[in-house]
Amino acid sequence: MLKDGERLDDLEYKGLEIIQRSDGYCFTSDSVLVANLVNVKHTDKVVDIGTGSGIIAILIAAKFLPKKVIGVEIQERLAEMAARSVIHNNLSDVIEIVNAPAQGVEKIIGDGYDVVVTNPPYDENCKKENATEKEICKSEVRLTVAECIKTAAKLLKFGGLFYMVNKARRLTDVIYSMRNCGIEPKKIYFIQPKKDKDADTFIVEGKKGGKPSVIIPKPIVVYEDDGEFTEFARRIYNK
């Protein structure tokens, strides 16, 4: 099951475990957060753009029991690891991992999806021929925010929901691209490390073909002043 250099990490939910490599890209708490804030029904078909190790796809499948989840990942090694994690967690009947670029993936997996979710590369355009696995995951080497949102718009049915987690500094880029692609921002969650710190991350929920109207809920605070998780964060991270 495991290859050299790999480990199994406990997701602390329903006995789920995920394969990761210490010398490669590992998922962050942002993925866990967005996977818990999506609105997914049992009958929904979901796409996770840039699935990486498969963390979002696996958590959504286990928590919401949707009809289908497709994880799209351009990097072969990560896609293969994610596929083995799916098998390890007995989720092969729900999750499919597709090793392909996000751009044009609708030609492979079709369209009409109910939900598209993504934790895309955060850092601005950084085109590089010999980029490392981590660089591809963290920077817009192979996929920009605009391209990600354009793909989501092609995948979603009318009225379908879109979710993206990103850094606060990219908020304008994200909202601009969403509206350009016909996805109307409906809810924006701001994430603060502590209550006295500025928000450094956000999660946006959008609706394809939605009418202009946005809700900004109370900020999500992750840590108490003493460094312990807040009650909300404990529920999200199963602590």
C-alpha positions in Angstrom: 0.0 0.0 0.0 2.7 2.5 1.0 5.7 3.2 -1.1 9.1 4.4 0.1 9.0 7.8 1.8 5.2 7.7 2.3 3.2 7.7 5.5 -0.5 7.4 6.6 -1.9 10.4 8.4 -5.0 10.0 10.6 -7.8 12.4 9.6 -9.5 11.9 13.0 -12.8 11.3 11.4 -14.5 7.9 10.8 -11.2 6.2 10.9 -10.1 7.9 7.6 -6.4 8.0 6.7 -4.6 9.7 3.9 -1.3 8.9 2.2 1.3 11.7 2.2 5.0 12.2 1.6 7.2 14.3 3.9 9.3 15.4 0.9 6.3 16.4 -1.1 3.3 18.7 -0.8 1.0 18.0 2.2 -2.5 19.3 2.7 -3.1 22.2 5.0 -5.9 23.1 7.4 -7.4 25.3 4.7 -8.5 22.2 2.8 -10.1 20.8 6.0 -12.0 24.0 6.6 -13.5 24.4 3.1 -14.5 20.7 3.1 -16.5 21.3 6.2 -18.2 24.5 5.0 -19.6 23.3 1.7 -23.3 22.6 1.2 -23.5 19.1 -0.4 -26.5 16.9 -0.7 -26.8 13.1 -1.0 -27.8 13.4 -4.6 -25.1 15.9 -5.6 -22.2 15.3 -8.0 -19.1 17.2 -6.9 -15.8 18.1 -8.5 -12.7 19.0 -6.5 -10.3 21.0 -8.8 -6.6 20.5 -7.8 -7.4 17.6 -5.4 -3.7 17.1 -4.5 -3.6 14.2 -2.0 -7.4 13.9 -2.2 -8.1 15.4 1.2 -11.2 17.5 0.2 -12.7 14.8 -2.0 -12.3 12.2 0.8 -13.7 14.4 3.6 -16.7 15.5 1.4 -17.5 11.9 0.5 -17.3 10.7 4.1 -19.2 13.7 5.7 -21.9 14.4 3.2 -22.3 11.0 1.3 -22.9 12.6 -2.1 -23.6 10.6 -5.3 -20.2 11.2 -6.9 -17.0 13.1 -6.2 -14.4 13.6 -8.9 -10.9 14.8 -7.9 -9.0 16.5 -10.7 -5.2 16.6 -10.3 -2.6 17.5 -12.9 0.4 16.0 -11.1 0.7 12.3 -11.7 2.4 11.3 -8.4 -0.2 13.2 -6.3 -3.1 11.8 -8.4 -1.8 8.2 -8.0 -1.4 8.7 -4.2 -4.9 10.2 -3.9 -6.3 7.2 -5.8 -4.6 4.8 -3.4 -6.0 6.8 -0.4 -9.5 6.5 -1.9 -9.1 2.7 -2.1 -7.6 2.6 1.4 -10.7 4.3 2.8 -13.1 2.1 0.8 -14.5 5.1 -1.1 -13.9 3.9 -4.6 -17.7 3.7 -5.3 -18.0 7.4 -4.7 -14.7 9.0 -5.6 -12.9 9.0 -8.9 -9.4 10.6 -9.3 -8.7 12.1 -12.7 -5.1 12.9 -13.6 -5.5 15.8 -16.1 -5.1 19.6 -16.3 -8.1 21.5 -15.0 -8.2 23.5 -18.2 -10.5 21.6 -20.5 -11.3 18.8 -18.0 -15.0 19.3 -18.8 -14.2 17.5 -22.1 -13.2 14.4 -20.1 -15.7 14.4 -17.2 -18.6 16.3 -18.7 -20.5 19.1 -17.1 -23.8 19.7 -15.2 -22.2 19.3 -11.7 -24.0 20.4 -8.6 -20.9 21.6 -6.6 -17.3 22.5 -7.5 -14.8 23.1 -4.7 -11.2 24.1 -4.9 -8.1 25.0 -2.8 -6.1 26.4 -5.7 -2.5 27.7 -5.8 -2.4 30.9 -3.8 0.7 32.7 -5.1 0.5 34.8 -8.2 1.6 33.8 -11.6 5.0 32.1 -11.5 5.5 30.3 -14.8 8.4 27.9 -14.5 9.4 25.0 -16.6 11.1 22.8 -14.0 8.8 23.6 -11.1 8.8 21.3 -8.1 5.7 19.5 -6.8 5.3 22.0 -4.0 5.8 25.0 -6.3 3.0 23.7 -8.6 0.7 23.3 -5.6 1.5 26.7 -4.1 2.0 29.0 -7.1 0.2 29.6 -10.4 2.7 27.5 -12.4 0.1 25.3 -14.1 -3.2 26.8 -13.0 -4.2 30.4 -12.3 -7.1 31.6 -10.2 -8.8 32.9 -13.3 -8.4 29.6 -15.1 -9.7 27.6 -12.1 -12.8 29.7 -11.9 -13.4 29.6 -15.7 -13.2 25.8 -15.5 -15.6 25.7 -12.5 -18.1 27.7 -14.5 -18.0 25.2 -17.4 -18.4 22.3 -15.0 -21.3 23.7 -13.0 -25.0 23.4 -13.9 -27.1 26.6 -13.7 -27.7 27.2 -10.0 -24.7 25.1 -9.0 -22.5 26.1 -6.1 -18.8 27.0 -6.2 -16.5 27.1 -3.2 -12.9 28.4 -3.1 -10.5 29.0 -0.2 -7.7 31.5 -0.8 -5.6 34.1 0.9 -7.2 37.5 1.7 -4.8 39.3 -0.6 -6.4 37.4 -3.6 -10.0 38.4 -2.8 -10.3 41.0 -5.5 -8.9 38.6 -8.1 -11.3 35.9 -7.1 -14.5 38.0 -7.0 -13.6 39.7 -10.4 -13.0 36.3 -12.1 -16.2 34.8 -10.6 -18.4 37.6 -11.9 -16.7 37.5 -15.3 -17.6 33.8 -15.5 -21.2 34.1 -14.4 -20.7 32.8 -10.8 -22.2 35.3 -8.3 -20.5 35.5 -4.9 -23.2 34.7 -2.3 -21.3 34.3 0.9 -17.8 35.2 2.0 -16.3 33.7 5.2 -13.2 35.6 6.6 -10.8 33.5 8.6 -8.7 35.0 11.4 -5.8 33.2 13.1 -6.8 34.9 16.4 -9.6 37.4 17.3 -7.1 40.3 17.5 -5.4 39.4 14.1 -6.5 40.5 10.6 -8.2 38.0 8.4 -5.6 36.2 6.3 -7.8 33.7 4.5 -11.3 33.6 3.1 -13.8 31.1 1.7 -16.2 32.2 -0.9 -19.4 30.5 -1.9 -20.8 31.4 -5.3 -23.8 30.4 -7.4 -23.7 30.0 -11.1 -26.3 32.4 -12.5 -27.2 33.7 -9.1 -28.5 37.2 -8.5 -26.3 39.9 -6.9 -26.5 39.6 -3.1 -23.7 38.6 -0.7 -23.7 37.7 3.0 -20.6 38.1 5.1 -21.0 36.0 8.3 -19.2 36.6 11.5 -15.5 35.9 11.0 -14.2 32.4 11.8 -11.5 32.6 14.5 -9.2 29.5 14.6 -7.2 30.0 17.8 -7.8 31.3 21.3 -5.3 33.7 22.8 -3.6 30.8 24.6 -3.0 29.0 21.3 -5.8 26.4 21.8 -8.4 25.8 19.1 -11.6 27.8 19.4 -14.8 25.8 19.9 -15.7 26.3 16.2 -12.3 25.1 15.1 -12.5 22.1 17.4 -15.7 21.1 15.7 -14.2 21.6 12.2 -10.9 19.8 12.9 -12.5 17.1 15.1 -10.3 18.0 18.1 
